[in-house]
């Protein structure tokens, strides 16, 4: 998957104030890389990921997926790309509390109209690969923080994404568990040739990244 942004800009209005969360960002990934975006809270990292992940529209600028100008797509077309080509991992896991681990992982496949048999087989296989074979029927409140993030990563993988977007995936985890989650994401990038873009404060992620960008006041800069 080729991702390119051109002068990408997102502005929020808060009362009479205007906040430019993403300011003319030009960014390009042409192959399966592990990308880290670092910066302080409020710098625009999460907003940028939301735009790249087609969860929001920019005020100005373009987002290309391959040669597709996604700004021109309908809501249903954008949703199809998210479901079929992207996976998402969040700091707070975003698991459905009333569903068990297996059902949480199956959900994106159900939305993509996969068969019940395929949903169950793949969800079980992914959760077992995450070391959660004895947690399939546990609900989020019965899981540790690290286990919940593993469920979230399994969910992100079920539709074979070309891109994983991870917003502070280790932010709620202890250092040992954070290291395990970083290793999982790194292995997915290398073995599956999946592009991984991570917004983070975690220096351990920066250490394994192919490219590091800093973000401050909505502006993105390549650091290395």
Order of alpha helices (4+ residues) and beta strands (2+ residues): beta-beta-beta-alpha-beta-beta-alpha-beta-alpha-alpha-alpha-beta-alpha-beta-alpha-beta-beta
